[in-house]
Amino acid sequence: MRHRSADIGRAASSAWLEFGAIVLAFWTVFGILASAHFFFADAASGTGATLGDFASHIVIFYWAWAILTPFVLFASRSALASSRTRWQRWMLAVACVPVIVTGHGVLYLAGLRILGVDPELRVSVASLAAFFVRHGGGDVMTIVLLGAGYAFFETSRRARDRELTAIALQKEVALLNLEMLRWQLQPHFLFNALNTVSTLVLREDAVAADAAIALIG
């Protein structure tokens, strides 16, 4: 039992690490593509900003989203719980959005400072307010898209589970019907066989009656 629990724990840890790696890779690639987009769009203006200048800010911005993605998915899972009413789901969504946006701002600004992109930057009310003005709308849309993606995945999974359950139930019903048919046929067979033996006995055909009894056995 202890070894089994350890195996389950290792499997769960491996699944979480794999999920984290996928999320980090997705947001990193997304950040690099976004950096390239802004770099080429800015090239015409001749500001002299390099691709690295854009990537140093944008990739860190999306790395913060990589950290927050599991929390958004967990909040979406909690909101979709069958035990919650629609009002409770809306209240949970409204409460989580500002918390997640604030967390994104703190992670992004702290990341710029810790990774040396902007060592003088401070995580303050003023810097967070500026972050909200500039990125708040996009953050809300990102949360909505992540929540909608999870809702679609969860709805599809539940529909697939219901379909598999229905198929299994149909199989059980078919087997039960087959078993009932078998039990219905057996008494008729036994009745007909005994009736045949009785007829042979009445005809005083002992050899045939003995052979019939042997066949029944």
JOMO-V215727 format. One record per residue. N is the residue number from 1. RES is the residue in one small letter. PSI is psi as a letter, one per 30 degrees, with the letter a starting at -180 (999 if undefined). OMEGA is omega in whole degrees, -180 to 180 (NA if undefined). D_LAST is the distance of its C-alpha to the last C-alpha in Angstrom with 2 decimals. Layout:
# JOMO-V215727
((N/RES/PSI/OMEGA/D_LAST) (N/RES/PSI/OMEGA/D_LAST))
This chain:
# JOMO-V215727
((1/m/e/-179/48.52) (2/r/e/179/52.21) (3/h/e/180/51.61) (4/r/e/178/49.50) (5/s/e/178/52.31) (6/a/e/179/54.82) (7/d/e/179/52.82) (8/i/e/178/52.64) (9/g/e/179/56.38) (10/r/e/179/57.21) (11/a/e/179/55.14) (12/a/e/178/56.95) (13/s/e/179/60.31) (14/s/e/179/59.60) (15/a/e/179/58.65) (16/w/e/178/61.87) (17/l/e/179/63.96) (18/e/e/178/62.48) (19/f/e/179/63.13) (20/g/e/179/66.68) (21/a/e/179/67.36) (22/i/e/180/66.23) (23/v/e/-180/68.39) (24/l/e/180/71.39) (25/a/e/-180/71.06) (26/f/e/-177/70.81) (27/w/e/177/73.92) (28/t/e/178/75.81) (29/v/e/179/75.25) (30/f/e/179/76.11) (31/g/e/179/79.29) (32/i/e/178/80.33) (33/l/e/178/79.87) (34/a/e/178/81.82) (35/s/e/179/84.55) (36/a/e/179/84.85) (37/h/e/-180/85.09) (38/f/e/180/87.92) (39/f/e/-179/89.64) (40/f/e/177/89.86) (41/a/e/-178/90.80) (42/d/f/-175/93.58) (43/a/e/-178/94.79) (44/a/f/-178/96.88) (45/s/f/176/98.85) (46/g/h/179/99.96) (47/t/f/179/99.55) (48/g/g/179/98.71) (49/a/k/-179/95.51) (50/t/l/177/93.06) (51/l/e/178/89.31) (52/g/e/178/89.11) (53/d/e/179/91.22) (54/f/e/-176/88.77) (55/a/e/-178/85.66) (56/s/e/177/86.97) (57/h/e/-172/86.95) (58/i/e/180/84.12) (59/v/e/176/81.50) (60/i/e/178/82.24) (61/f/e/-178/81.96) (62/y/f/171/78.41) (63/w/e/175/77.49) (64/a/e/177/78.18) (65/w/e/177/75.65) (66/a/e/178/73.13) (67/i/e/-175/73.54) (68/l/f/-176/73.28) (69/t/e/178/70.32) (70/p/e/179/67.65) (71/f/e/177/69.54) (72/v/e/-180/69.65) (73/l/e/178/65.91) (74/f/e/178/65.26) (75/a/e/178/67.51) (76/s/e/179/65.71) (77/r/e/179/62.34) (78/s/e/-179/63.75) (79/a/e/-178/65.20) (80/l/g/-180/61.90) (81/a/k/-176/59.94) (82/s/f/-178/57.99) (83/s/f/-177/59.48) (84/r/k/174/62.99) (85/t/l/179/64.67) (86/r/e/179/66.64) (87/w/e/178/69.88) (88/q/e/178/68.80) (89/r/e/179/67.89) (90/w/e/180/71.31) (91/m/e/179/73.07) (92/l/e/179/71.27) (93/a/e/-179/72.18) (94/v/e/-179/75.80) (95/a/e/-175/76.03) (96/c/e/-174/74.50) (97/v/e/-180/76.59) (98/p/e/178/80.00) (99/v/e/-179/78.54) (100/i/e/179/76.97) (101/v/e/178/80.15) (102/t/e/177/82.25) (103/g/e/178/79.97) (104/h/e/178/80.26) (105/g/e/-179/84.03) (106/v/e/-179/84.19) (107/l/e/-179/81.91) (108/y/e/-179/83.83) (109/l/e/178/87.27) (110/a/e/178/86.30) (111/g/e/177/84.75) (112/l/e/-180/88.00) (113/r/e/-175/89.93) (114/i/e/-178/87.58) (115/l/g/173/87.11) (116/g/g/178/90.86) (117/v/e/178/90.98) (118/d/i/-174/93.29) (119/p/f/-178/94.24) (120/e/f/-176/96.66) (121/l/k/177/94.14) (122/r/k/174/93.43) (123/v/j/-177/90.48) (124/s/l/178/92.48) (125/v/e/-179/92.49) (126/a/e/-179/94.77) (127/s/e/177/92.63) (128/l/e/178/89.46) (129/a/e/178/91.25) (130/a/e/178/92.25) (131/f/e/-180/88.67) (132/f/e/-178/87.40) (133/v/e/-174/89.96) (134/r/e/-172/89.13) (135/h/f/-175/85.36) (136/g/e/-179/84.12) (137/g/e/179/83.13) (138/g/e/178/81.30) (139/d/e/179/79.50) (140/v/e/179/78.30) (141/m/e/178/77.00) (142/t/e/178/75.22) (143/i/e/-180/73.54) (144/v/e/-179/72.49) (145/l/e/178/71.06) (146/l/e/178/69.13) (147/g/e/179/67.79) (148/a/e/178/66.86) (149/g/e/178/65.13) (150/y/e/180/63.08) (151/a/e/178/62.27) (152/f/e/180/61.08) (153/f/e/-178/58.92) (154/e/e/178/57.45) (155/t/e/178/56.81) (156/s/e/-180/55.06) (157/r/e/180/52.94) (158/r/e/178/51.89) (159/a/e/178/51.09) (160/r/e/178/48.95) (161/d/e/178/47.12) (162/r/e/179/46.51) (163/e/e/179/45.19) (164/l/e/178/42.78) (165/t/e/179/41.64) (166/a/e/178/41.12) (167/i/e/179/39.08) (168/a/e/179/36.87) (169/l/e/178/36.48) (170/q/e/178/35.56) (171/k/e/179/32.89) (172/e/e/178/31.45) (173/v/e/179/31.58) (174/a/e/178/29.81) (175/l/e/179/26.97) (176/l/e/178/26.80) (177/n/e/178/26.75) (178/l/e/179/23.94) (179/e/e/178/21.90) (180/m/e/178/22.78) (181/l/e/179/21.79) (182/r/e/180/18.35) (183/w/f/176/17.91) (184/q/e/-178/19.40) (185/l/e/-176/17.04) (186/q/e/178/13.75) (187/p/e/179/14.69) (188/h/e/179/15.84) (189/f/e/-179/12.72) (190/l/e/179/10.73) (191/f/e/-179/13.83) (192/n/e/-180/14.11) (193/a/e/179/10.65) (194/l/e/178/11.37) (195/n/e/177/14.84) (196/t/e/179/13.98) (197/v/e/179/12.28) (198/s/e/180/15.38) (199/t/e/179/17.67) (200/l/e/178/16.48) (201/v/e/179/16.99) (202/l/e/177/20.35) (203/r/f/-179/21.24) (204/e/h/176/20.51) (205/d/i/-173/18.49) (206/a/e/-178/16.41) (207/v/e/179/15.45) (208/a/e/180/14.21) (209/a/e/178/12.36) (210/d/e/179/10.63) (211/a/e/-180/9.86) (212/a/e/178/8.62) (213/i/e/178/6.20) (214/a/e/179/5.08) (215/l/e/177/5.37) (216/i/e/178/3.78) (217/g/999/NA/0.00))
